Every structure is written in C-alpha cells, then in structure tokens.
Amino acid sequence: MPGAFPNHSAEQIRTAIQRPADTLQSFSADARVSVRSPQQNRSFNADVRQRRADSLFMRFSLFGMEGGRMLLTPDSVFFFDRRRNTLRVGPIADARRLLPAPVASDDVFANMLGLIAPDPSTDWAVEADSTLYYLTDPSGRRQWTIDPSRWRVVRYVETASDGAVVEKRHFSNFRTVEGVVVPHQVVFHRPADNLMARIKYENIRLNPTGLSFELGVPSNMPRQPIGGR
C-alpha cells in the first residue's frame, strides 16, 4: 500500500490512476467476449484493435470460423456480417446492440483497458477501508472503488434517484503489461436494460505498430441499418 494511505485527496487519487497511461495511444488483444441482451446471449472469440484517437475494431469468430467484423468510429458503427454477407451501419448510439458496453462516449479507450478515472470537475467525497478508496459524488449516485495498491479502478456504479442501479463496470484479473497494470477481465452491466458484456483478454499488446482497421467490405455492398433484418 502507498505510504500516504488512507489520506490521499481525490485529485491525488485521480492523478495516480492516470499517470502510467498517459503514453498509451493504441492496443491490440485476443479476447473471449460474452454478450447478453434481449436480442442475444452468446460468447465468441475476438481480435480486438483500438486506437485511442478514433477507432475500435473487433473481428468475431466461433469455432475458428469468422462471423463478422465491427468498426466503431467517433460517430458511427459498421458491422460486416459475413454469414449474411451484409454491411450494417448506424449512429454510435446503436453500437450497444452489438456490444453492450459504454462505447458511445469519449472514454471508450479507457473503458476497454480499465483506465477510467473520476472527472476533475466533481467535488468527490473520499472514504477508505483497510484496502480500498471510495469516491462518491455529491448526489450519491456515482461511486468509484479504487485499489491503491495498483492505482486502478476496480468498480464503478451509477444509480438512479430511486437507488436502482443504472450501470456497473467491473475490472479484475490485473496483470502488468509492458510496465502498465491493466485488467484482463472487464464487465459492463446495465441491469434495467438486461445488457451485459464481459471481455476476457488472453493477451494485450500496448502501442503496437501496423494496426489495420479495414472491414474488407466491397465498396458496392448495400448498407442496412443496424436495427434492420
């Protein structure tokens, strides 16, 4: 445990979380992804590639057969369904139909790598037990749980005014990759919408070179909306 524990300020905690990740601009990984939503409940392997500035790419496969490719940009989502040989397109808000995760935000890179941190504009209340810090906003509706032995967020919970959980994020199975502590399991959950995504990374490569984000779709392929059939 750091020597000043349990007396760090919210700003000191936030700075400690972000410092090791400042140089990260991209990553790639092999992963096992499980998705649950009203439309689907399945697991598959995924080749994950992400560039902090603009793009998240995932290639899905099951039993060694490629099923599709997804590309998220800051404002759009594209899904090439290889089984049906169709290209589905929609605004970024539709991305949760494919991956029920907080991807429709500027923090998608941080969420995928478990590098999220409390925002500096909030007057966070800081509490601690024997091993963890808890930061809560003035409304009591957002709480961060931080492990100071790693300086990583292990849990984020947002609740509604009636106390019902709106969103939970869990980060676990931490390992050091190229000097940076990153979780190898992330779970995103929105209970009221019955949405859940679990990503188990088998390996992670930080700042790799030569990443490709090509969907490999013919230019004349017709486009269909994400919600279409």
C-alpha positions in Angstrom: 0.0 0.0 0.0 1.2 3.5 -0.7 2.7 5.3 2.4 0.0 8.1 2.5 -2.9 5.6 2.5 -5.7 6.3 3.6 -5.2 10.1 3.4 -4.9 10.8 -0.4 -7.1 13.5 -1.8 -9.4 12.9 -4.7 -7.1 14.8 -7.0 -4.1 12.7 -5.9 -6.0 9.5 -6.5 -7.1 10.7 -9.9 -3.5 11.7 -10.9 -2.1 8.4 -9.7 -4.6 6.4 -11.8 -3.9 8.4 -15.0 -0.1 8.8 -14.8 1.0 5.4 -16.1 -1.5 5.5 -19.0 -0.5 8.9 -20.5 1.7 7.3 -23.2 -0.9 4.8 -24.4 -2.3 5.5 -27.8 -3.4 2.1 -29.1 -3.7 -1.6 -28.2 -4.5 -5.0 -29.6 -5.6 -8.2 -27.9 -7.1 -11.6 -28.3 -10.2 -12.0 -26.2 -13.2 -14.0 -25.3 -16.3 -11.9 -25.4 -19.7 -12.8 -23.8 -22.7 -10.7 -24.7 -26.2 -10.7 -23.2 -29.1 -8.6 -24.4 -32.8 -9.0 -25.1 -31.7 -9.9 -28.7 -28.8 -12.3 -28.0 -27.0 -14.4 -25.4 -23.7 -15.8 -26.8 -19.9 -16.0 -26.5 -17.3 -15.8 -29.1 -13.6 -15.1 -29.7 -12.5 -11.7 -30.8 -9.5 -10.0 -32.3 -9.6 -6.5 -30.7 -7.8 -3.4 -32.0 -8.2 0.1 -30.8 -6.6 3.5 -31.5 -7.2 6.0 -28.7 -7.9 8.9 -31.1 -10.7 7.4 -33.2 -11.4 3.7 -33.8 -12.3 0.4 -32.2 -12.2 -2.7 -34.4 -13.3 -6.2 -33.4 -13.3 -9.4 -35.5 -15.5 -12.1 -34.2 -15.2 -15.8 -34.7 -16.7 -19.0 -33.3 -15.2 -22.5 -33.6 -12.5 -21.0 -35.8 -14.9 -19.5 -38.3 -15.2 -15.8 -38.8 -18.7 -14.4 -38.2 -18.3 -10.7 -38.6 -16.3 -7.5 -38.2 -17.2 -4.4 -36.3 -15.7 -0.9 -36.6 -16.6 2.0 -34.2 -15.6 5.5 -35.1 -16.4 8.6 -33.0 -19.9 9.0 -34.6 -20.8 5.7 -36.4 -20.7 1.9 -36.1 -20.2 -0.5 -39.0 -20.8 -4.3 -38.8 -19.9 -6.6 -41.6 -22.0 -9.8 -41.1 -20.0 -12.4 -43.1 -22.7 -15.1 -42.6 -25.4 -13.0 -44.3 -22.8 -11.0 -46.4 -24.4 -7.7 -45.4 -23.0 -4.4 -44.1 -25.0 -2.9 -41.3 -24.5 0.8 -40.4 -25.8 3.1 -37.7 -25.0 6.0 -35.4 -22.7 5.3 -32.5 -25.7 5.0 -30.2 -26.6 1.8 -32.0 -23.3 0.2 -31.0 -24.8 -1.3 -27.8 -26.9 -3.6 -30.0 -23.7 -5.3 -30.9 -21.5 -4.7 -27.8 -23.4 -3.7 -24.6 -20.6 -1.5 -23.3 -20.1 2.2 -22.7 -18.8 2.8 -26.2 -20.9 5.9 -27.1 -18.5 8.2 -25.2 -15.1 9.8 -25.3 -13.9 7.3 -22.7 -14.3 4.1 -24.8 -10.5 3.5 -24.9 -10.2 4.0 -21.1 -13.2 1.7 -20.6 -11.8 -1.1 -22.8 -8.5 -1.0 -20.9 -9.8 -0.3 -17.5 -8.1 3.1 -17.3 -11.1 5.2 -16.4 -10.7 7.8 -13.7 -13.0 10.2 -11.8 -13.5 13.5 -13.6 -11.7 16.5 -12.1 -14.7 18.9 -12.1 -16.7 17.0 -9.4 -16.3 17.5 -5.6 -15.7 13.9 -4.7 -16.1 12.7 -1.1 -13.3 10.3 -0.3 -13.6 7.3 2.1 -11.5 4.3 2.7 -11.5 0.9 4.4 -8.4 -1.2 5.1 -7.6 -1.8 1.4 -9.7 0.4 -0.9 -10.7 4.0 -1.6 -14.3 5.0 -2.4 -15.1 8.2 -4.2 -18.7 9.4 -4.2 -20.2 12.5 -5.9 -22.4 15.0 -4.0 -25.6 13.4 -5.3 -24.5 10.0 -4.0 -25.4 8.4 -7.4 -21.9 7.8 -8.7 -19.3 5.8 -6.8 -15.8 4.7 -7.8 -13.9 2.0 -6.0 -10.1 2.3 -6.3 -7.4 -0.2 -5.4 -4.4 2.0 -4.3 -2.0 -1.0 -4.3 -2.4 -0.9 -8.1 -3.9 2.6 -8.6 -6.7 1.2 -10.7 -10.5 1.5 -10.6 -12.0 -1.9 -9.8 -15.6 -0.9 -9.8 -17.8 2.0 -11.0 -21.5 2.2 -10.1 -24.1 4.7 -11.2 -27.6 4.6 -9.6 -30.9 6.4 -10.4 -32.7 8.7 -7.9 -34.6 5.8 -6.5 -31.4 3.8 -5.8 -31.8 1.4 -8.7 -28.5 0.5 -10.4 -28.3 2.2 -13.9 -24.8 0.9 -14.8 -22.0 -1.1 -13.3 -18.4 -1.6 -14.5 -16.0 -4.2 -13.0 -12.3 -4.5 -13.7 -10.4 -7.5 -12.4 -7.6 -10.0 -13.1 -4.9 -7.3 -13.2 -1.6 -8.0 -14.8 1.4 -5.8 -15.7 1.8 -5.4 -19.5 4.9 -3.5 -20.6 5.1 -1.7 -17.3 1.4 -0.8 -17.2 -1.2 -2.5 -14.9 -4.2 -3.4 -16.9 -7.2 -5.7 -16.1 -7.6 -8.8 -18.2 -11.3 -9.0 -17.5 -13.8 -6.2 -17.8 -17.6 -6.4 -17.3 -20.2 -3.8 -18.3 -23.7 -4.2 -17.0 -27.0 -2.2 -17.3 -29.4 -4.3 -15.2 -32.6 -2.4 -16.2 -32.0 -3.0 -19.9 -30.8 -6.6 -19.4 -27.5 -5.7 -21.1 -24.2 -7.2 -20.2 -20.8 -7.6 -21.9 -17.8 -9.5 -20.5 -14.4 -9.3 -22.1 -11.7 -11.7 -21.0 -8.3 -10.7 -22.6 -6.0 -13.6 -23.3 -3.2 -11.2 -24.1 -2.8 -7.5 -24.6 -0.2 -5.6 -26.7 0.3 -1.9 -26.0 1.1 0.7 -28.7 1.6 -1.9 -31.4 2.6 -0.8 -34.9 0.8 -1.5 -38.2 -2.7 -1.9 -36.8 -5.3 -2.4 -39.6 -8.9 -1.3 -39.2 -10.1 -2.4 -42.6 -13.5 -4.1 -42.7 -12.7 -5.8 -46.0 -16.1 -4.9 -47.5 -16.6 -4.4 -51.3 -17.3 -0.7 -52.0 -20.6 -1.6 -53.8 -22.1 -3.7 -50.9 -25.5 -2.3 -49.9 -25.9 -0.9 -46.4 -28.6 -1.7 -44.0 -29.5 -0.1 -40.7 -28.1 -1.8 -37.5 -31.7 -2.4 -36.3 -32.9 -3.9 -39.6 -33.2 -7.5 -40.6 
